[in-house]
Amino acid sequence: MRHRLYVPTAAAACLLLAIPASAAQPTPGAPGIGDSYYPTYGNGGYDVSHYDLRLKYQPEDDGLEGTATITATAKQDLSRFNLDFALDVDSVLVGGKKAGFAKTGDHELEITPSSALASGRSFTVVVRYRGTPSAVEASGFTGWLRTPDGGVAANEPESAWWWFPSNDHPLDKATYDVSVAVPDGTQAISNGTLQSSSSKLGWTRYNWRSSKPQATYLATLAVGRFDITTDTTADGLPVINAYSKDLGANDGAARASVERSIEVADWLGEVFGPYPFDALGGYVPNVPTGYALETQTRPFYSPRQFANGSNVSVVVHELAHQWYGDSVSLKDWRDIWVNEGFARYAQWLWSEKEGEGTAQELADYVYSQHPADDPFWTVKPGDPGPENQFHGAVYDRGAVALQALRNEVGDKDFFAILKQWPTQHRYGNASVADFRKFAEQVSGKRLTELFDTWLFTPSKPSALSARQAAVGTVKAPERPRSWKKIRATDSVHAHRH
Ligand SMILES: [Zn+2]
């Protein structure tokens, strides 16, 4: 018995000797980055540092062709890795060498390099592709918006799949160069600064650059006939706004709102600290949708946002996201409150500044508008579930939670928290729990119960604040003057419709 046990042990020892201890067997990167709501979004095994997108788009037939050059670093010994992408791929090179590739699921591009990539190694992927983005469905819809004069990529969380291959999750941010050729007379709008544009043989090429880390869903592309306005802020920041030439009756109101971006960003800077990016602006394409999106440095606005006249509140919302959502991004889509609670609260602070209702009055009004049996209270803003990720409660109850925090810690600490947080996590990612810990650190108070009550309890909290609990039930508050304009921005993330 003894020597029978001894023999396999000796064999195992020989095998160990045959393989150097450092060389683990290369394995495939995970098809998802580990998100709790969207397990297949993003990918494991590598980290992207830069996207170089060289595109050509023909508005007539919605034809997009492109070459994406992606620089990345392997985070494990990789035998294979995935990109997220829905269009047709012609070829893939890794390190200049032909790589195998296969489409799996509706948005996975599985790439097998000619030889394994060692952990820590930088590598370059070149993907050549083409497609008709509006005709490609993934997750049951297309995130590409077709307009009479072109197309627009602006959606959340799914947007990149229809125009460039990527590691599609906010955890993997990168810088971008987006170069787009469009027929003369048509413009291509993207994020950041316009480095140059030039025309040749009937095509005009626009070269855009985003030099600060940017999440994939915050990258945007719009092709159409635009009127582009340019300006510079007092601090020298380039401002570029773009308006579809076909906004019709909404044109004036759109401009009267978006042209106030400099003023709004200045004011937000006083509340949230220095503006985190090197360009500013917004664009309004001729889309039939009703939502807006905080695409980095250049938010997307639907014309319908301006159907009842100007609405600066929606500009406040999307520009607030530049700090809360874009510069400091969520770690997991479950953490959506770190984006939306704050963007909505910024609208309330703007109302307070404009004398149209204080944040407390708006919070009281939201609280009184929803009786205890309203399903509104069953949505937990701190973990709403993917089906309720953009539910009104994430915004309104999410902002009420911030008012409750303000009442608990006092204005001095509250505004210190709002201003220091974006600096603390600039260009990074953070969770709801990270924010609670930070607020506890600044205020010196334990806030677990307050956060549990307002963000994680699926029922109506008994009172808006300790102050109100002390004075008993408040009488039904009056509707703040800013209510209607803020209500009109409720469709900001009602996407996919
Ligand atoms: Zn928002």
Boltz pocket constraint, residues with backbone or C-beta under 6 A from the ligand:
constraints:
  - pocket:
      binder: B
      contacts: [[A, 294], [A, 317], [A, 321], [A, 339], [A, 340], [A, 343], [A, 492], [A, 493]]
      max_distance: 6.0
